[in-house]
Amino acid sequence: MKLLLDKNLSWRMIKQLTPIFSEVIHAAELKIKQPADDISIWDYAKKNGFTIISKDDDFDKIVLLRKAPLS
């Protein structure tokens, strides 16, 4: 499983999660316009097979409008 950490989470989590998951990146690392907005993060995750980890409830709202990134 590939994880994409939302901008509201610490990039320091990468070191802790890397031994468990195949790939872990932070939203600040994405090669998209920064600071990345939620829709850009969502689209990147969907296109590249990432699961988004966030404590932001905005992604719950996006689920109602779009398909989940890994569907």
C-alpha angles and dihedrals in degrees: 000000000000118000129204113196114214120236091256091065125077118260085221088079089073092076092052096046101041095080090055103040130049094235133006124183136168124233090241089063096056118114092235133100108300136254083044117222122219095258092052090049090048093050092047091050092049094047094046102037099251129148112223119231113198143147089208116106092209089090089060088061092048090055088063091055102037140025118270112270094249098044 
